[in-house]
Amino acid sequence: PSGHAIMAINVFGFLWYVCAMSLTNNILQVGVGVMFFAIILLVGFSRIYLKVHYSSDVIAGYLVGWAWLILMIRLLHDLSILHY
């Protein structure tokens, strides 16, 4: 799997989550979500465009990244580190 895709999901996905939980304006939440989603997609596209990964590598990286992100968010909630 693509390490860049995994890290893009983890970093920008977590920032997306924190921003969505702390912003009260729905339009801003959607705007931030679209921005982070676009960055995540562009990272994956760049890996394929530069021919350093196949699309299956990027998709696998996205799946691993989402699984890890969900696990970490749940763990942070269980440890009461996140209060959202």
All heavy atoms as an XYZ file, in Angstrom:
670
protein
N       0.820     -1.209      0.000
C       0.000      0.000      0.000
C       0.856      1.262      0.000
O       1.980      1.259      0.490
C      -0.806     -0.095      1.281
C      -0.550     -1.427      1.867
C       0.584     -2.043      1.144
N       0.305      2.316     -0.499
C       1.005      3.589     -0.567
C       1.069      4.246      0.807
O       0.042      4.539      1.423
C       0.278      4.511     -1.548
O       0.780      5.823     -1.447
N       2.278      4.488      1.276
C       2.470      5.164      2.557
C       1.983      6.602      2.521
O       1.481      7.127      3.519
N       2.133      7.244      1.369
C       1.646      8.616      1.240
C       0.125      8.665      1.375
O      -0.419      9.581      2.000
C       2.068      9.208     -0.103
C       3.486      9.637     -0.157
N       4.518      8.767     -0.417
C       4.058     10.850      0.034
C       5.665      9.435     -0.402
N       5.413     10.696     -0.123
N      -0.559      7.693      0.783
C      -2.024      7.652      0.881
C      -2.453      7.389      2.325
O      -3.402      8.007      2.809
C      -2.586      6.576     -0.046
N      -1.753      6.503      3.008
C      -2.064      6.214      4.412
C      -1.894      7.476      5.258
O      -2.772      7.837      6.051
C      -1.174      5.070      4.953
C      -1.493      3.756      4.256
C      -1.323      4.932      6.470
C      -0.512      2.635      4.555
N      -0.778      8.159      5.079
C      -0.509      9.344      5.882
C      -1.459     10.496      5.527
O      -1.854     11.264      6.414
C       0.949      9.790      5.719
C       1.932      8.826      6.364
S       1.552      8.439      8.086
C       1.761     10.019      8.854
N      -1.829     10.616      4.252
C      -2.776     11.668      3.860
C      -4.111     11.454      4.556
O      -4.703     12.403      5.089
C      -2.961     11.678      2.344
N      -4.577     10.215      4.579
C      -5.834      9.910      5.265
C      -5.701     10.206      6.751
O      -6.585     10.814      7.360
C      -6.235      8.433      5.055
C      -6.620      8.180      3.604
C      -7.349      8.022      6.009
C      -7.969      8.690      3.209
N      -4.601      9.774      7.358
C      -4.436      9.960      8.796
C      -4.321     11.430      9.179
O      -5.007     11.887     10.096
C      -3.211      9.190      9.303
C      -3.458      7.718      9.367
O      -4.513      7.282      9.818
N      -2.520      6.935      8.895
N      -3.488     12.177      8.506
C      -3.274     13.578      8.873
C      -4.481     14.430      8.505
O      -5.073     15.100      9.357
C      -1.992     14.127      8.196
C      -1.881     15.628      8.384
C      -0.768     13.421      8.743
N      -4.856     14.410      7.236
C      -5.943     15.285      6.794
C      -7.305     14.781      7.252
O      -8.216     15.558      7.483
C      -5.889     15.480      5.282
C      -4.638     16.187      4.849
C      -3.662     15.527      4.120
C      -4.417     17.506      5.199
C      -2.503     16.169      3.737
C      -3.255     18.164      4.819
C      -2.296     17.494      4.093
N      -7.443     13.469      7.402
C      -8.684     12.920      7.940
C      -8.893     13.328      9.388
O     -10.002     13.674      9.797
N      -7.816     13.303     10.179
C      -7.936     13.717     11.576
C      -8.203     15.213     11.681
O      -9.032     15.647     12.487
C      -6.683     13.343     12.372
C      -6.832     13.601     13.840
C      -7.619     12.767     14.613
C      -6.207     14.669     14.440
C      -7.788     13.003     15.969
C      -6.359     14.916     15.797
C      -7.154     14.078     16.564
N      -7.511     16.016     10.865
C      -7.779     17.451     10.858
C      -9.217     17.739     10.437
O      -9.877     18.618     10.998
C      -6.801     18.167      9.923
C      -5.363     18.257     10.397
C      -4.476     18.823      9.302
C      -5.259     19.090     11.659
N      -9.705     16.997      9.474
C     -11.082     17.115      9.010
C     -12.036     16.828     10.164
O     -12.982     17.572     10.412
C     -11.284     16.139      7.879
C     -12.594     16.118      7.176
C     -13.711     16.862      7.442
C     -12.925     15.304      6.070
N     -14.713     16.543      6.548
C     -14.249     15.592      5.704
C     -12.236     14.343      5.339
C     -14.888     14.960      4.649
C     -12.873     13.725      4.300
C     -14.185     14.038      3.953
N     -11.767     15.753     10.890
C     -12.613     15.369     12.018
C     -12.621     16.446     13.101
O     -13.682     16.852     13.587
C     -12.133     14.033     12.586
C     -12.889     13.613     13.809
C     -14.156     13.067     13.709
C     -12.345     13.775     15.079
C     -14.869     12.689     14.827
C     -13.041     13.405     16.206
C     -14.303     12.863     16.074
O     -15.007     12.501     17.184
N     -11.461     16.924     13.484
C     -11.365     17.933     14.539
C     -12.055     19.230     14.113
O     -12.794     19.831     14.892
C      -9.891     18.188     14.924
C      -9.746     19.397     15.821
C      -9.300     16.953     15.595
N     -11.840     19.637     12.872
C     -12.497     20.858     12.383
C     -14.012     20.687     12.345
O     -14.749     21.601     12.724
C     -11.974     21.225     11.001
S     -10.309     21.890     11.018
N     -14.465     19.530     11.891
C     -15.912     19.294     11.809
C     -16.548     19.299     13.194
O     -17.678     19.751     13.363
C     -16.188     17.971     11.103
N     -15.841     18.804     14.188
C     -16.387     18.766     15.539
C     -16.345     20.127     16.225
O     -17.161     20.402     17.092
C     -15.618     17.749     16.405
C     -15.818     16.321     15.992
S     -17.533     15.822     16.207
C     -17.986     15.437     14.541
N     -15.409     20.967     15.847
C     -15.269     22.241     16.557
C     -15.933     23.416     15.836
O     -16.189     24.435     16.457
C     -13.795     22.546     16.819
O     -13.059     22.501     15.631
N     -16.230     23.276     14.554
C     -16.902     24.357     13.827
C     -18.412     24.250     14.027
O     -18.972     23.159     13.994
C     -16.576     24.288     12.337
C     -15.130     24.572     11.948
C     -14.922     24.308     10.469
C     -14.765     26.008     12.275
N     -19.060     25.380     14.213
C     -20.506     25.366     14.399
C     -21.254     25.734     13.125
O     -22.417     25.401     12.976
C     -20.914     26.345     15.520
O     -20.418     27.644     15.202
C     -20.349     25.889     16.855
N     -20.585     26.395     12.199
C     -21.204     26.807     10.943
C     -21.185     25.629      9.963
O     -20.120     25.125      9.605
C     -20.440     27.997     10.363
C     -21.100     28.570      9.141
O     -21.891     27.912      8.470
N     -20.757     29.810      8.843
N     -22.369     25.192      9.522
C     -22.455     24.041      8.627
C     -21.783     24.282      7.288
O     -21.181     23.367      6.717
C     -23.919     23.641      8.400
C     -24.523     22.999      9.623
O     -23.808     22.485     10.481
N     -25.840     23.028      9.710
N     -21.873     25.491      6.781
C     -21.236     25.799      5.495
C     -19.728     25.683      5.621
O     -19.053     25.144      4.743
C     -21.659     27.202      5.008
C     -23.158     27.207      4.715
C     -20.862     27.618      3.786
C     -23.730     28.560      4.422
N     -19.181     26.160      6.726
C     -17.741     26.043      6.958
C     -17.329     24.583      7.111
O     -16.270     24.186      6.626
C     -17.344     26.830      8.214
C     -16.418     27.982      7.901
C     -17.085     29.259      8.283
C     -15.147     27.780      8.635
N     -18.133     23.782      7.800
C     -17.840     22.357      7.961
C     -17.745     21.669      6.606
O     -16.819     20.899      6.369
C     -18.912     21.673      8.793
C     -18.850     21.952     10.259
C     -19.967     21.260     11.024
O     -20.954     20.831     10.446
N     -19.794     21.171     12.319
N     -18.705     21.970      5.735
C     -18.700     21.355      4.403
C     -17.496     21.843      3.599
O     -16.819     21.052      2.936
C     -20.022     21.656      3.661
C     -19.952     21.232      2.213
C     -21.181     20.980      4.366
N     -17.205     23.124      3.661
C     -16.068     23.685      2.930
C     -14.749     23.071      3.362
O     -13.917     22.706      2.525
N     -14.561     22.955      4.661
C     -13.336     22.342      5.181
C     -13.276     20.871      4.782
O     -12.220     20.360      4.398
C     -13.257     22.514      6.720
C     -12.184     21.646      7.329
C     -13.029     23.969      7.072
N     -14.410     20.190      4.848
C     -14.454     18.787      4.455
C     -14.091     18.583      3.001
O     -13.309     17.684      2.662
N     -14.626     19.429      2.140
C     -14.310     19.331      0.705
C     -12.835     19.601      0.470
O     -12.183     18.914     -0.323
C     -15.207     20.305     -0.102
C     -14.721     20.458     -1.527
C     -16.646     19.834     -0.071
N     -12.285     20.597      1.168
C     -10.876     20.932      1.007
C      -9.976     19.757      1.407
O      -9.073     19.362      0.658
C     -10.519     22.160      1.846
C      -9.065     22.573      1.731
S      -8.606     23.880      2.878
C      -8.771     23.056      4.448
N     -10.217     19.175      2.579
C      -9.386     18.065      3.028
C      -9.573     16.832      2.146
O      -8.616     16.115      1.850
C      -9.662     17.719      4.490
C      -9.052     18.702      5.459
C      -9.793     19.222      6.496
C      -7.737     19.106      5.336
C      -9.245     20.122      7.396
C      -7.175     20.006      6.221
C      -7.927     20.514      7.254
N     -10.808     16.586      1.706
C     -11.074     15.459      0.818
C     -10.327     15.628     -0.504
O      -9.749     14.675     -1.027
C     -12.587     15.324      0.582
C     -12.960     14.098     -0.182
C     -12.864     12.844      0.393
C     -13.413     14.195     -1.488
C     -13.217     11.707     -0.316
C     -13.767     13.076     -2.206
C     -13.664     11.823     -1.619
N     -10.309     16.856     -1.030
C      -9.589     17.123     -2.272
C      -8.090     16.900     -2.103
O      -7.442     16.325     -2.984
C      -9.862     18.553     -2.736
N      -7.546     17.314     -0.970
C      -6.119     17.104     -0.713
C      -5.809     15.615     -0.667
O      -4.820     15.156     -1.255
C      -5.684     17.802      0.592
C      -5.751     19.319      0.433
C      -4.273     17.376      0.993
C      -5.582     20.085      1.727
N      -6.647     14.849      0.009
C      -6.441     13.403      0.105
C      -6.470     12.772     -1.289
O      -5.611     11.949     -1.630
C      -7.495     12.771      1.034
C      -7.247     13.202      2.474
C      -7.503     11.255      0.908
C      -8.392     12.886      3.429
N      -7.440     13.157     -2.109
C      -7.522     12.615     -3.464
C      -6.327     13.030     -4.316
O      -5.803     12.225     -5.100
C      -8.816     13.062     -4.140
C     -10.098     12.413     -3.652
C     -11.286     12.980     -4.426
C     -10.041     10.905     -3.779
N      -5.877     14.274     -4.165
C      -4.728     14.742     -4.943
C      -3.444     14.025     -4.567
O      -2.592     13.770     -5.437
C      -4.566     16.258     -4.787
C      -5.604     17.096     -5.521
C      -5.468     18.570     -5.134
C      -5.484     16.917     -7.016
N      -3.291     13.685     -3.304
C      -2.112     12.916     -2.894
C      -2.114     11.553     -3.593
O      -1.105     11.122     -4.140
C      -2.048     12.747     -1.363
C      -1.007     11.720     -0.957
C      -1.757     14.079     -0.695
N      -3.261     10.886     -3.586
C      -3.361      9.593     -4.266
C      -3.133      9.716     -5.759
O      -2.420      8.907     -6.360
N      -3.728     10.751     -6.366
C      -3.541     10.962     -7.800
C      -2.076     11.207     -8.126
O      -1.553     10.705     -9.133
C      -4.396     12.135     -8.274
C      -4.182     12.479     -9.714
C      -4.723     11.682    -10.707
C      -3.433     13.586    -10.075
C      -4.520     11.982    -12.046
C      -3.223     13.896    -11.405
C      -3.765     13.098    -12.393
N      -1.392     11.972     -7.291
C       0.024     12.273     -7.549
C       0.878     11.009     -7.519
O       1.827     10.880     -8.296
C       0.554     13.294     -6.546
O       0.753     12.710     -5.268
N       0.546     10.083     -6.645
C       1.298      8.821     -6.581
C       1.149      8.021     -7.870
O       2.099      7.423     -8.351
C       0.821      7.967     -5.400
C       0.923      8.627     -4.042
C       2.337      8.701     -3.523
N       3.016      9.883     -4.005
C       4.326     10.033     -4.088
N       5.125      9.077     -3.741
N       4.878     11.131     -4.532
N      -0.062      8.038     -8.426
C      -0.317      7.317     -9.671
C       0.291      8.076    -10.853
O       0.933      7.480    -11.721
C      -1.838      7.108     -9.871
C      -2.399      6.240     -8.746
C      -2.127      6.480    -11.227
C      -3.906      6.227     -8.665
N       0.130      9.387    -10.887
C       0.631     10.215    -11.973
C       2.155     10.123    -12.081
O       2.710     10.076    -13.180
C       0.198     11.666    -11.768
C       0.670     12.598    -12.853
C       0.038     12.624    -14.090
C       1.751     13.441    -12.645
C       0.470     13.473    -15.092
C       2.190     14.291    -13.635
C       1.558     14.294    -14.867
O       1.994     15.132    -15.850
N       2.823     10.108    -10.945
C       4.286     10.017    -10.941
C       4.790      8.592    -11.162
O       5.990      8.355    -11.187
C       4.841     10.571     -9.623
C       4.615     12.065     -9.404
C       5.036     12.462     -7.999
C       5.370     12.878    -10.446
N       3.866      7.664    -11.290
C       4.159      6.251    -11.569
C       5.038      5.610    -10.491
O       5.895      4.787    -10.779
C       4.782      6.092    -12.947
C       3.845      6.525    -14.037
C       4.398      6.313    -15.405
C       3.343      6.835    -16.333
N       3.428      6.716    -17.642
N       4.794      6.002     -9.247
C       5.486      5.352     -8.140
C       4.601      4.296     -7.487
O       5.090      3.492     -6.694
C       5.995      6.372     -7.090
C       7.098      7.229     -7.680
C       4.875      7.235     -6.567
N       3.278      4.319     -7.817
C       2.341      3.320     -7.307
C       1.287      3.029     -8.360
O       0.973      3.873     -9.190
C       1.622      3.814     -6.044
C       2.480      3.829     -4.823
N       2.958      2.693     -4.232
C       2.936      4.861     -4.077
C       3.680      3.022     -3.170
N       3.684      4.337     -3.066
N       0.753      1.821     -8.285
C      -0.427      1.482     -9.071
C      -1.654      1.991     -8.325
O      -1.601      2.266     -7.124
C      -0.538     -0.038     -9.260
C       0.584     -0.630    -10.071
C       1.518     -1.475     -9.471
C       0.702     -0.356    -11.426
C       2.544     -2.032    -10.208
C       1.726     -0.907    -12.171
C       2.649     -1.743    -11.564
O       3.664     -2.285    -12.298
N      -2.776      2.081     -9.033
C      -4.005      2.548     -8.382
C      -4.421      1.605     -7.256
O      -4.964      2.046     -6.240
C      -5.127      2.708     -9.397
O      -5.363      1.495    -10.064
N      -4.148      0.316     -7.410
C      -4.486     -0.632     -6.341
C      -3.679     -0.357     -5.075
O      -4.182     -0.546     -3.962
C      -4.259     -2.069     -6.808
O      -2.911     -2.259     -7.194
N      -2.437      0.103     -5.230
C      -1.626      0.467     -4.061
C      -2.231      1.659     -3.326
O      -2.268      1.694     -2.095
C      -0.197      0.828     -4.477
C       0.559     -0.323     -5.100
O       0.199     -1.480     -4.820
O       1.496     -0.058     -5.865
N      -2.693      2.629     -4.085
C      -3.280      3.829     -3.484
C      -4.595      3.478     -2.794
O      -4.854      3.922     -1.667
C      -3.475      4.933     -4.549
C      -4.239      6.112     -3.978
C      -2.127      5.381     -5.087
N      -5.422      2.668     -3.446
C      -6.688      2.255     -2.834
C      -6.432      1.476     -1.554
O      -7.092      1.700     -0.534
C      -7.531      1.446     -3.835
C      -8.010      2.363     -4.958
C      -8.720      0.786     -3.147
C      -8.617      1.644     -6.137
N      -5.454      0.578     -1.587
C      -5.099     -0.176     -0.378
C      -4.603      0.770      0.716
O      -4.937      0.601      1.895
C      -4.044     -1.229     -0.699
N      -3.831      1.777      0.341
C      -3.368      2.768      1.310
C      -4.515      3.543      1.918
O      -4.528      3.801      3.128
N      -5.493      3.902      1.089
C      -6.673      4.593      1.609
C      -7.429      3.711      2.596
O      -7.860      4.180      3.653
C      -7.613      4.987      0.477
C      -7.177      6.184     -0.347
C      -7.680      6.382     -1.616
C      -6.291      7.137      0.141
C      -7.316      7.479     -2.380
C      -5.917      8.221     -0.606
C      -6.439      8.389     -1.869
O      -6.079      9.487     -2.621
N      -7.591      2.443      2.271
C      -8.325      1.536      3.165
C      -7.597      1.359      4.497
O      -8.213      1.410      5.566
C      -8.546      0.190      2.489
C      -9.499      0.198      1.291
C      -9.515     -1.165      0.615
C     -10.886      0.607      1.725
N      -6.287      1.170      4.435
C      -5.497      1.036      5.670
C      -5.550      2.341      6.467
O      -5.725      2.326      7.690
C      -4.035      0.645      5.347
C      -3.153      0.742      6.577
C      -3.970     -0.749      4.750
N      -5.438      3.461      5.767
C      -5.482      4.761      6.438
C      -6.812      5.017      7.126
O      -6.844      5.470      8.266
N      -7.928      4.709      6.456
C      -9.252      4.915      7.065
C      -9.431      4.007      8.274
O      -9.953      4.435      9.303
C     -10.382      4.669      6.066
C     -10.641      5.829      5.163
C     -10.497      5.862      3.818
C     -11.074      7.143      5.532
N     -10.811      7.105      3.331
C     -11.180      7.916      4.357
C     -11.385      7.743      6.749
C     -11.578      9.251      4.360
C     -11.788      9.073      6.747
C     -11.875      9.803      5.572
N      -8.978      2.751      8.143
C      -9.105      1.819      9.272
C      -8.316      2.344     10.479
O      -8.807      2.333     11.614
C      -8.628      0.432      8.870
N      -7.101      2.795     10.232
C      -6.259      3.319     11.313
C      -6.860      4.589     11.902
O      -6.872      4.772     13.127
C      -4.848      3.568     10.793
C      -3.910      3.985     11.862
C      -3.439      5.226     12.109
C      -3.336      3.140     12.871
N      -2.605      5.219     13.191
C      -2.522      3.946     13.682
C      -3.438      1.787     13.153
C      -1.822      3.437     14.756
C      -2.731      1.296     14.232
C      -1.931      2.104     15.023
N      -7.365      5.477     11.060
C      -7.969      6.723     11.532
C      -9.172      6.443     12.424
O      -9.300      7.021     13.504
C      -8.380      7.596     10.343
C      -9.078      8.912     10.679
C      -8.146      9.838     11.441
C      -9.569      9.571      9.401
N     -10.043      5.564     11.990
C     -11.228      5.218     12.787
C     -10.816      4.596     14.114
O     -11.358      4.937     15.167
C     -12.153      4.278     11.985
C     -12.792      5.046     10.829
C     -13.220      3.661     12.877
C     -13.470      4.174      9.806
N      -9.828      3.720     14.081
C      -9.333      3.089     15.305
C      -8.776      4.133     16.274
O      -9.084      4.104     17.470
C      -8.271      2.048     14.971
C      -7.642      1.318     16.139
C      -8.654      0.395     16.796
C      -6.429      0.536     15.671
N      -7.994      5.069     15.763
C      -7.390      6.082     16.627
C      -8.428      7.043     17.204
O      -8.351      7.420     18.368
C      -6.319      6.876     15.865
C      -5.064      6.086     15.577
S      -4.220      5.546     17.090
C      -4.624      3.815     17.128
N      -9.405      7.435     16.401
C     -10.453      8.327     16.911
C     -11.248      7.622     18.008
O     -11.544      8.211     19.054
C     -11.357      8.822     15.767
C     -10.583      9.820     14.896
C     -12.624      9.479     16.318
C     -11.315     10.239     13.639
N     -11.590      6.370     17.786
C     -12.326      5.613     18.818
C     -11.489      5.462     20.085
O     -11.999      5.607     21.192
C     -12.737      4.249     18.286
C     -13.840      4.330     17.258
C     -14.334      2.959     16.884
N     -14.813      2.246     18.051
C     -16.093      2.086     18.359
N     -17.017      2.606     17.575
N     -16.453      1.408     19.419
N     -10.198      5.195     19.922
C      -9.311      5.052     21.076
C      -9.208      6.369     21.840
O      -9.266      6.379     23.075
C      -7.930      4.586     20.631
C      -6.897      4.380     21.722
C      -7.323      3.251     22.657
C      -5.539      4.087     21.129
N      -9.076      7.474     21.126
C      -8.996      8.769     21.790
C     -10.298      9.098     22.525
O     -10.266      9.709     23.596
C      -8.660      9.862     20.779
C      -7.239      9.817     20.224
C      -7.078     10.833     19.106
C      -6.218     10.062     21.314
N     -11.428      8.693     21.966
C     -12.696      8.890     22.665
C     -12.776      8.018     23.912
O     -13.209      8.465     24.968
C     -13.877      8.572     21.749
C     -14.287      9.706     20.884
N     -14.977     10.786     21.353
C     -14.090      9.925     19.566
C     -15.188     11.625     20.366
N     -14.657     11.133     19.276
N     -12.364      6.762     23.801
C     -12.407      5.852     24.937
C     -11.488      6.301     26.062
O     -11.779      6.083     27.235
C     -12.052      4.423     24.505
C     -13.130      3.798     23.630
O     -14.242      4.356     23.579
O     -12.836      2.783     22.973
N     -10.361      6.912     25.716
C      -9.440      7.405     26.728
C      -9.840      8.806     27.214
O      -9.142      9.394     28.038
C      -8.013      7.448     26.170
C      -7.398      6.094     25.835
C      -6.038      6.290     25.167
C      -7.245      5.240     27.074
N     -10.937      9.325     26.682
C     -11.459     10.651     27.033
C     -10.472     11.775     26.722
O     -10.447     12.801     27.397
C     -11.871     10.716     28.495
O     -12.909      9.815     28.739
N      -9.662     11.575     25.700
C      -8.761     12.632     25.260
C      -9.518     13.606     24.379
O      -9.329     14.811     24.457
C      -7.535     12.033     24.549
C      -6.703     11.237     25.554
C      -6.688     13.116     23.904
C      -5.582     10.441     24.971
N     -10.402     13.061     23.538
C     -11.276     13.925     22.729
C     -12.604     14.047     23.447
O     -13.171     13.071     23.897
C     -11.497     13.307     21.336
C     -10.309     13.280     20.410
C     -10.683     12.607     19.110
C      -9.815     14.690     20.126
N     -13.115     15.237     23.537
C     -14.353     15.479     24.266
C     -15.496     15.901     23.353
O     -16.336     16.687     23.737
C     -14.134     16.551     25.339
C     -13.071     16.190     26.302
N     -13.231     15.223     27.273
C     -11.802     16.650     26.443
C     -12.119     15.121     27.977
N     -11.231     15.970     27.486
N     -15.527     15.378     22.149
C     -16.577     15.763     21.197
C     -17.692     14.752     21.257
O     -17.549     13.626     21.481
C     -16.048     15.852     19.776
C     -14.946     16.875     19.622
C     -13.680     16.501     19.250
C     -15.203     18.226     19.846
C     -12.674     17.433     19.109
C     -14.206     19.150     19.697
C     -12.941     18.761     19.323
O     -11.970     19.684     19.188
